[in-house]
Amino acid sequence: MDNTELTNLVEREVGDELRDVLHKRSDILDAVADRPRTKPELIDIVDKSRSTIDRGVDDLESVDCIERRNGAYHPTTKGRLALAEYADFTEITNRLETAGEILNHLSSENPISRVFLEDVTIHSANPHVPGAALEERNELLRSSTRMIGLTPTALCSFPDTLAEVVRDQSITIEIVVEEAVFESLSEVKSDRITALVAHDDVTFYTFEGTLPYALWVMEQEDDTYAGITVYENGGVQGVLINDTTEAVAWAERVYQKYRTRAN
């Protein structure tokens, strides 16, 4: 083993120790994050036995996350940073657990950015009324001034929904749709598609290939939303919605990537 490999091994072991301590003792570190705490205060706040607090304090001191000064325990700079990163990790894994059943209906070959999953709102389909998961998306569409999207599949009601919003409001719609999907919609909903194609504020681009997922961005007067509608076997599995700046920017980049390759 050369020096580089040895260094990497040591760093991994140190990182493993820190991760293990944070997993077991984050409640104690969190308790001292607001202000210094004495050991009796930690016993009351964390609501664990004195022996557990003793072991927890020792563990956190061993990885330099807390220090004792003037009879109380303070978080170190490393401790504060580690706690923040651990909180972010916990949040994203919790969201993955919640959204996992929906996400697994998407191909693993087209990953979704982590920034889209941070602060995402999940609308799971009710197996008895699967279309109800689309209600939030449709409400956003009805109050938007612009919508762009990728359509690798579509319900028969999709052209009707678009026709409704362009009839009732001022909105610009731009959609990249898989060629086969567009042809099928044109057969099933011929009059609707013909009217939409002729509309000045609606533009369809056909894509020769496979689009990654049903992704959309909807702009409103005060906010912009990004979303992914998840389908499988012709049915809706759920809808993921996020209005953070980072999520919207990611969704717009994905859209533009396929828009530039569409006809």
N, C-alpha and C positions, 0 to 999 in steps of 0.2 A: 504494500500500500504506500503510494507516494504522499508527499506533504499535502497536496490539494485534496486528495481523497480523505485523508485523516482529518483535515480541517472541516470538510463538508460533513463527515460523520459526527464530529463533535458538535457542530452547529445544529444538526438534526436532533441530537440527543438533548441539547439545551432547550431547543424549541419544544420537543416532546414534553420535557419536564414543566415548562411554563404553561403549555396547553393543558396538561393534566391538573396543575394547581388551579388554573382559572376555572376549569370545569367543576372542580370540587369546592373551591373557596371563593367564587365570585361574589357570593352573598356578603361575605365579610369585607371584601375589597369595596363593594358597592356601599356598604354601611359607613365606611370612613371617607368616601369620596366627597360627601357634602361638607363634613367638618371632622376634625380629629375626635376619636372616641377612646375612652378608657376601656379596659377589659370588662368591668361590670356593665358598662353601657352596651358593649357588643353582645354580651350574654342576653340582655333584655331585648335589644333590637333584632338580633338575628334569631332569637328564640331557640337557642341550642344549648346543650350542656356546657359547663365550664371546660371539661376535658376536650370537647369538640372544638371550642373556640381556641383553646391552647394549641391544639394541633394545627388548626387553620392559620393562626397567627405565625406559628413557626414555619409552616409551608410558604406563606406569602413573603416572610422575611428571607427565606432561603433563595427565593428567585428575585429578590430586590424590588418587590412591589409595594411593600409598606416598611415604615421605620418607626421606631419608638422615640419620642421626644417629649420631655417634660411630663412623663407619666401617661401619655396618650399616643395612640397610633395614627400616623399620617400616611396618606398615599404618596409614593414617590412619583416623579415624572413618568418613569417607565410604567408604574402601576396604573396611572390615569390613562395613558395611551393604550395599555394592554386591555383595560376594562372597556374602553370605547370600542376597540376592535372586536373584543369578545361579544359585546352587545350587538354589534352589526352582524357578526357571524351567526349569533343565535336568532336574530330577526330573519335573516335571509333563509336559514335552514327551516325555521318555522313556516315561512311562506311556501318554501318548496314542498314541505310536508302537506300543507293545506292544498296547494295547487297540483300536487304530484299526479293525482288521478287524471286531471285534465291535461297536464303537460305531456303525459305518456301517450296521449293520442296523437302527438306531433312526432314527426320524424326526428330521430337523434342526429341526422345528418345536417339539419338546419337549426343550430342552437339559437336560443333566445338570449340576448344580452342580460347580464346580471342587473344592469341599471333599470331594465324594464320590470324586473321582478321586485325591486326595492319599492316599497309603498304601493304595490299593485293591489287593486280591488278585484276579488274573485267572485264571479257569478256562475255557480254550478247549475247545470241543467237538472231539473226535476224529471226523473224517468217517466212520470205520468204526464207531465206537461213540459216537454223539453224546450219548446219554443219560448217559454217564459224567460229563459236566460237571455233572450235577445231584447227584452223590454228596455233595459237601461241603454243599450247601444242605440236602439231606435229613438228613444227620447232625446239622446244627445244629437242624433242626426236631424231631428225635427227642429232643433234650436241652433243649428250650425249655419255658418255662412260659406264654408268651404269644406269639402271632404275629398281626400285622396285615399286610394286603397289598392290592395292586391286581392284578386279573387280566384283562388285555385278550385273552388267549388261554390255552388250557390243553391239556395232553396228556390223553389218555383215562385215563392212570394217576393223574392228579392227585386225583380223589375217593378212590381206593384208598389213596393215601399219607396223606391227611387222616384217613380212617377208621382206619388203622393207628395213627396217633399218638394219636387221642382214645381209642382202645381201650386202649392200653398205658401211657398216662401222663396226668398231670394238666396240662392245657393249655387255655388260652382262645384261640380262633381267631376273628378278625373279618376278613372279606374283602369288598372292593368288587369286583364282577365285572360285566363288560359284559352287558347284558340278553341279547343274542343268544348269547353264550358260555354263560350260565347255562341258557338254554333248550336249547341243543345238548347240554350235559352232562346235563341232566335227561332227555333222550331216550335218550342213549347209556348213561348210568349211572343209570337211574331209581331203583333200589333204594338205591344208595349215597347219592345226593343226598337222597332222601327221609329216610334215616336221619340224615344230617348236619344237615339242616334241623331235624329234631326234637330234636337233641342240645342240651342246656342250655348247653354251653360253646362252641357253634359258631354264628356269626351271618353270614349272607350279606346284602349290600346290593347291589341291582342298579342299574346306572348306564346311563341312556339317553344314549348317546353313545360317544365313543372315549376310552379311557384311554391315557395316554402310553406306559407300559411296564409290564412285570411287576415291580413294586417290592414289597419286603417288609421288615419289621423283626421280628426274633426276639429275645425277651428270655429270658435265662438267669439263674441265681442270681448269677453273678459277672460277667456281661458282656452287652452287647446288640450285635447285628449288624444292619447294613442291607445289602440286596442288590438287584441287578437281574438278572433272568433274561431273556436275550435270545433271542427266537424269530424265525424267518422261514420262511415257507411250511410252517408246522406242525412245524418241526424246531428243536431247541435249537442255538444258535450259541455260547453261552457264558454264564458267570455271573460277575458282579462282586460282590465282598464287601468290606465295610469296617466296622471296629468303632470308629472314632474318634468322639468325642463330637459333633464338628461334622457328620460324615456321617450319623450316626443322627438328629440333630436335623433336618437337611435332609429326610431321608426321611420322618420323622414329619410334617413340615409339608406335604409333597406329599400324603401319604396323607389327612391331615385336610381338605385342600382339596377332594378328590374325595369323601370320606366325607360331608361336609356337603351335597353335591349329589345323593347317592344315595338310593334308596328302601329 
